[in-house]
């Protein structure tokens, strides 16, 4: 039996929690370790992050886990876009986030960024495996202070 990640379900919960039309951006450079600029880890990080915007062709392509390199310079990464996004919006969001992480987190071995434009997407990279763990991070807590206009029965489900 194939194991399924809890991550897509958690994303859906987060999205329902704040509804549409809100701009979201939550970037975090974690202090779990540092690497030397222009070293092997840096090269692997740049390579995997630059590859994430590609091959976003359909709903199945919106979620991706992968890794590149050999220990101790192996970099793990995942990307995700909200279901219903166009391939172009998802790809653009992932590219903007990946480029932003390289600039904003110049030597951290782990970072993530939720971004809300042009669609909601997430990019997360780390020096430890993030694909098969039950770790629910990164998480973003958002609240909707507006009126809920959708079907309340479906919302509660």
NORPE-V364832 format. One record per backbone hydrogen bond with DSSP energy under -1.0 kcal/mol. NH is the residue of the N-H (numbers start at 0). CO is the residue of the C=O. Records with the same first field share a line. If there is no record, write none. Layout:
NH=CO, CO
This chain:
9=5
10=6
11=7
12=8
13=9
14=10
15=11
16=12
18=14
25=113
27=111
29=109
34=106
38=35
42=38
43=39
44=40
45=41
46=42
47=43
48=44
49=45
50=46
53=50
56=54
60=57
61=58
63=78
65=76
67=74
72=69
74=67
75=125
76=65
77=123
78=63
79=121
81=119
84=81
89=85
90=86
91=87
92=88
93=89
94=90
95=91
96=92
97=93
98=94
99=95
100=96
101=97
102=98
103=99
104=100
108=32
110=124
111=27
112=122
113=25
114=120
115=23
120=114
121=79
122=112
123=77
124=110
125=75
154=150
155=151
156=152
